[in-house]
């Protein structure tokens, strides 16, 4: 608990087929739904319109409507790989991972050249706790779409989860070189540097993550941990306070702040945060042990 925690996000891919119709990339999802609902209404048997309406519903997290539309598309063409991929994504978001994997595998048998299906498979394997299989899936996606920063980021996440920190660092940097920037990428690259003892480099990455996403509680927590490791305790406390403002229910942040107060010799304040952590995570024996030790020393 005293160490920085990895923070993963899952980047999934839906398949849109524009078929000569321009879709502006800066549209919000409500406009996407309205656009493709109109197109599908005018052409109810048009496969691409139904597939793209299903995509828009997925991005709006309207999964029941997405499933209904995608199944209509599959009635028109049961073996259309992009539609199977999108139905797989619906199942994945519903946590029906085995069914999602089966749909992805069927799509690959039909057409193995869609990078999106390998990307989604990789994230599915990460969710299942199988980073080695995720690595293989992301590598296949990258062979099809080598200039995608998103895919290199996802490969980095898989390497990081598997403990291959050197490979993870390479892929995080490759994603950046391809123009892909995100707070999660910067935070996780900071974690790689922290594990190598490169504290100043880690701090630089955490600060960049916070610039990109000021309300990113984990980045504030990780920055505080790095400050603490350098003996910059006052700076660490300020970052922990901000992290707690953003995520007051995190037992980890309260615990980490307590450890810093102990190092500062302020055991009363440490005990306050330990008790909060204990309330948030009552089954944690490590927290209880530390509370008992401080009470005995008073």
C-alpha positions as CSV (number, residue, x, y, z in Angstrom):
1,X,0.0,0.0,0.0
2,X,2.8,2.4,0.6
3,X,4.0,2.2,-3.0
4,X,2.4,3.9,-6.0
5,X,-0.3,1.9,-7.7
6,X,-0.6,1.2,-11.4
7,X,-3.6,2.8,-12.9
8,X,-5.0,1.2,-16.1
9,X,-7.6,2.3,-18.5
10,X,-9.0,0.2,-21.2
11,X,-9.0,1.6,-24.8
12,X,-11.4,-0.4,-26.9
13,X,-12.2,0.0,-30.6
14,X,-15.5,0.1,-32.3
15,X,-15.7,-0.3,-36.1
16,X,-17.3,2.4,-38.1
17,X,-17.9,2.0,-41.9
18,X,-18.5,5.4,-43.4
19,X,-19.3,4.3,-47.0
20,X,-18.8,7.7,-48.6
21,X,-20.6,9.6,-45.8
22,X,-18.4,12.1,-43.9
23,X,-18.4,11.7,-40.1
24,X,-16.8,14.7,-38.4
25,X,-14.5,13.4,-35.7
26,X,-15.3,16.2,-33.3
27,X,-18.9,15.3,-33.0
28,X,-20.2,14.5,-29.6
29,X,-21.9,11.1,-29.2
30,X,-25.4,12.6,-29.2
31,X,-24.8,14.0,-32.6
32,X,-23.4,10.6,-33.8
33,X,-26.5,8.9,-32.6
34,X,-28.8,11.4,-34.2
35,X,-26.8,11.2,-37.5
36,X,-26.8,7.5,-37.8
37,X,-30.3,7.1,-36.5
38,X,-31.4,9.3,-39.4
39,X,-29.4,7.4,-41.9
40,X,-30.6,4.1,-40.7
41,X,-34.2,5.3,-40.7
42,X,-33.9,6.3,-44.3
43,X,-32.2,3.0,-45.2
44,X,-33.4,0.4,-42.7
45,X,-31.8,-2.4,-44.6
46,X,-28.5,-0.7,-45.1
47,X,-25.8,-2.7,-43.3
48,X,-23.3,0.0,-42.8
49,X,-25.8,2.5,-41.5
50,X,-27.0,0.0,-38.9
51,X,-23.4,-0.9,-37.9
52,X,-22.5,2.7,-37.4
53,X,-25.7,3.4,-35.4
54,X,-24.7,0.5,-33.2
55,X,-21.2,2.0,-32.8
56,X,-22.7,5.4,-31.8
57,X,-24.9,3.7,-29.2
58,X,-21.8,1.8,-27.8
59,X,-19.9,5.1,-27.5
60,X,-22.9,6.6,-25.7
61,X,-22.9,3.6,-23.4
62,X,-26.5,2.7,-24.5
63,X,-25.7,-1.0,-24.7
64,X,-29.2,-2.4,-25.0
65,X,-30.0,-0.2,-27.9
66,X,-26.6,-1.0,-29.5
67,X,-27.3,-4.7,-29.2
68,X,-30.7,-4.4,-30.8
69,X,-29.4,-2.4,-33.8
70,X,-26.3,-4.7,-34.2
71,X,-28.5,-7.8,-34.2
72,X,-30.6,-6.2,-37.0
73,X,-27.4,-5.7,-38.9
74,X,-26.5,-9.4,-38.4
75,X,-29.9,-10.5,-39.7
76,X,-28.9,-8.8,-43.0
77,X,-25.4,-10.3,-43.0
78,X,-24.6,-12.8,-40.3
79,X,-20.9,-13.1,-41.2
80,X,-19.9,-9.4,-41.4
81,X,-16.8,-9.1,-39.3
82,X,-17.1,-5.4,-38.2
83,X,-20.6,-6.0,-36.9
84,X,-19.4,-9.1,-35.0
85,X,-16.6,-7.0,-33.5
86,X,-19.0,-4.4,-32.3
87,X,-21.3,-7.0,-30.8
88,X,-18.3,-8.5,-29.1
89,X,-17.6,-5.1,-27.6
90,X,-21.1,-4.9,-26.2
91,X,-20.6,-8.2,-24.5
92,X,-17.2,-7.1,-23.2
93,X,-18.7,-4.1,-21.6
94,X,-21.4,-6.3,-20.1
95,X,-18.6,-8.4,-18.6
96,X,-19.6,-11.4,-20.7
97,X,-16.0,-12.0,-21.6
98,X,-16.2,-15.6,-22.9
99,X,-19.0,-14.7,-25.3
100,X,-17.1,-11.5,-26.4
101,X,-14.0,-13.6,-27.1
102,X,-16.0,-16.1,-29.1
103,X,-17.4,-13.2,-31.2
104,X,-14.0,-11.8,-31.8
105,X,-12.6,-15.2,-32.8
106,X,-15.5,-15.6,-35.3
107,X,-14.7,-12.2,-36.8
108,X,-11.0,-13.1,-37.2
109,X,-12.0,-16.4,-39.0
110,X,-14.1,-14.3,-41.4
111,X,-11.6,-11.5,-41.9
112,X,-8.3,-11.4,-40.0
113,X,-7.3,-8.0,-41.2
114,X,-9.2,-5.8,-38.7
115,X,-6.8,-4.4,-36.2
116,X,-9.7,-3.4,-33.9
117,X,-10.5,-7.0,-33.1
118,X,-7.0,-7.7,-31.9
119,X,-7.0,-4.5,-29.8
120,X,-10.3,-5.5,-28.2
121,X,-9.0,-9.0,-27.6
122,X,-5.9,-7.6,-25.9
123,X,-8.0,-5.6,-23.5
124,X,-10.2,-8.5,-22.9
125,X,-7.1,-10.6,-21.9
126,X,-6.0,-7.8,-19.6
127,X,-9.3,-7.8,-17.9
128,X,-9.0,-11.6,-17.5
129,X,-5.6,-11.2,-15.9
130,X,-3.7,-12.7,-18.8
131,X,-1.2,-10.1,-19.9
132,X,1.0,-12.5,-21.9
133,X,-2.0,-13.2,-24.2
134,X,-2.8,-9.5,-24.3
135,X,0.8,-8.7,-25.5
136,X,0.4,-11.2,-28.4
137,X,-3.0,-9.6,-29.4
138,X,-1.7,-6.1,-29.3
139,X,1.4,-7.0,-31.3
140,X,-0.9,-8.5,-34.0
141,X,-2.9,-5.3,-34.0
142,X,0.3,-3.2,-34.4
143,X,1.4,-5.3,-37.4
144,X,-1.8,-4.2,-39.1
145,X,-1.8,-0.6,-37.8
146,X,1.9,0.2,-36.9
147,X,1.4,4.0,-36.6
148,X,-1.4,3.9,-34.0
149,X,-0.2,5.5,-30.7
150,X,-3.2,4.0,-29.0
151,X,-2.1,0.5,-29.8
152,X,1.4,1.1,-28.6
153,X,0.0,2.5,-25.4
154,X,-2.1,-0.6,-24.9
155,X,0.9,-2.8,-25.6
156,X,2.8,-0.8,-23.0
157,X,0.0,-1.4,-20.5
158,X,0.2,-5.1,-21.1
159,X,4.0,-5.2,-20.8
160,X,3.7,-3.2,-17.5
161,X,1.1,-5.5,-16.1
162,X,3.3,-8.5,-17.0
163,X,6.3,-6.9,-15.2
164,X,8.3,-6.2,-18.4
165,X,9.2,-2.6,-17.4
166,X,11.9,-2.0,-20.0
167,X,9.5,-3.0,-22.8
168,X,6.7,-1.0,-21.3
169,X,8.9,2.1,-21.2
170,X,9.8,1.7,-24.9
171,X,6.2,1.4,-25.9
172,X,5.0,4.3,-23.7
173,X,7.7,6.5,-25.5
174,X,6.7,5.1,-28.9
175,X,3.1,6.1,-28.3
176,X,4.2,9.6,-27.4
177,X,6.4,9.8,-30.5
178,X,3.4,9.0,-32.6
179,X,1.5,11.9,-31.0
180,X,-0.6,10.0,-28.5
181,X,-0.8,11.9,-25.2
182,X,-2.8,11.0,-22.1
183,X,-2.6,11.5,-18.4
184,X,-2.7,7.7,-17.8
185,X,0.3,7.3,-20.2
186,X,2.3,9.9,-18.3
187,X,1.3,8.5,-14.9
188,X,2.3,5.0,-15.8
189,X,5.6,6.1,-17.4
190,X,6.2,7.8,-14.1
191,X,5.7,4.5,-12.3
192,X,8.2,2.9,-14.6
193,X,10.8,5.6,-13.7
194,X,9.9,5.3,-10.0
195,X,10.6,1.5,-10.0
196,X,14.0,2.3,-11.5
197,X,14.8,4.9,-8.8
198,X,14.6,7.8,-11.3
199,X,12.6,9.9,-8.9
200,X,13.1,13.3,-10.7
201,X,12.0,11.8,-14.0
202,X,9.0,10.2,-12.3
203,X,8.0,13.5,-10.8
204,X,8.2,15.2,-14.2
205,X,5.8,12.6,-15.6
206,X,3.3,12.9,-12.7
207,X,3.3,16.6,-13.1
208,X,2.6,16.3,-16.8
209,X,-0.2,13.9,-16.0
210,X,-1.7,16.5,-13.7
211,X,-1.3,19.2,-16.3
212,X,-3.4,17.1,-18.7
213,X,-5.9,16.0,-16.1
214,X,-5.8,18.2,-12.9
215,X,-8.4,16.1,-11.1
216,X,-6.4,12.8,-11.5
217,X,-6.3,11.6,-7.9
218,X,-3.8,8.8,-8.6
219,X,-1.3,11.1,-10.2
220,X,-1.4,13.4,-7.2
221,X,-1.0,10.3,-4.9
222,X,2.0,9.1,-7.0
223,X,3.6,12.5,-7.1
224,X,3.2,12.7,-3.3
225,X,4.9,9.3,-2.9
226,X,7.8,10.4,-5.1
227,X,8.2,13.6,-3.0
228,X,8.2,11.5,0.1
229,X,10.9,9.3,-1.2
230,X,13.0,12.4,-1.7
231,X,12.4,13.6,1.8
232,X,10.2,16.5,0.5
233,X,7.5,15.8,3.1
234,X,5.7,19.1,3.1
235,X,5.3,18.9,-0.7
236,X,4.1,15.3,-0.3
237,X,1.5,16.3,2.3
238,X,0.1,19.0,0.0
239,X,-0.3,16.5,-2.9
240,X,-1.9,13.9,-0.6
241,X,-4.4,16.5,0.5
242,X,-5.3,17.2,-3.1
243,X,-5.6,13.5,-3.8
244,X,-7.9,13.1,-0.8
245,X,-10.1,16.0,-2.0
246,X,-10.5,14.2,-5.3
247,X,-10.9,10.7,-3.9
248,X,-11.8,10.8,-0.2
249,X,-12.8,7.1,-0.2
250,X,-9.3,5.8,-1.2
251,X,-7.8,3.8,1.7
252,X,-4.4,3.8,-0.1
253,X,-4.1,7.5,-0.2
254,X,-5.0,7.9,3.5
255,X,-2.5,5.1,4.3
256,X,0.3,6.7,2.3
257,X,-0.3,10.1,3.9
258,X,-0.1,8.4,7.3
259,X,3.2,6.9,6.5
260,X,4.5,10.4,5.5
261,X,3.3,11.9,8.8
262,X,5.1,9.1,10.7
263,X,8.3,10.0,8.9
264,X,7.7,13.6,10.0
265,X,7.2,12.5,13.6
266,X,3.6,13.6,13.6
267,X,2.0,10.3,14.9
268,X,-1.3,11.9,15.9
269,X,-2.0,13.0,12.4
270,X,-0.8,9.7,11.1
271,X,-3.2,7.9,13.4
272,X,-6.1,10.0,12.1
273,X,-5.5,9.0,8.6
274,X,-4.8,5.3,9.5
275,X,-8.2,5.2,11.3
276,X,-9.8,6.6,8.2
277,X,-8.0,4.0,6.1
278,X,-9.1,1.3,8.5
279,X,-12.7,2.4,8.3
280,X,-12.5,2.3,4.5
281,X,-10.8,-1.1,4.5
282,X,-11.7,-2.9,7.8
283,X,-10.2,-6.3,6.8
284,X,-6.7,-4.9,6.1
285,X,-4.4,-6.4,8.7
286,X,-1.5,-4.2,7.8
287,X,-3.4,-1.1,8.7
288,X,-4.7,-2.6,12.0
289,X,-1.1,-3.6,12.9
290,X,0.2,-0.1,12.3
291,X,-2.6,1.4,14.3
292,X,-1.9,-0.9,17.2
293,X,1.8,-0.2,17.1
294,X,1.3,3.6,17.3
295,X,-1.2,3.2,20.1
296,X,1.3,1.2,22.1
297,X,4.0,3.8,21.6
298,X,1.9,6.7,22.9
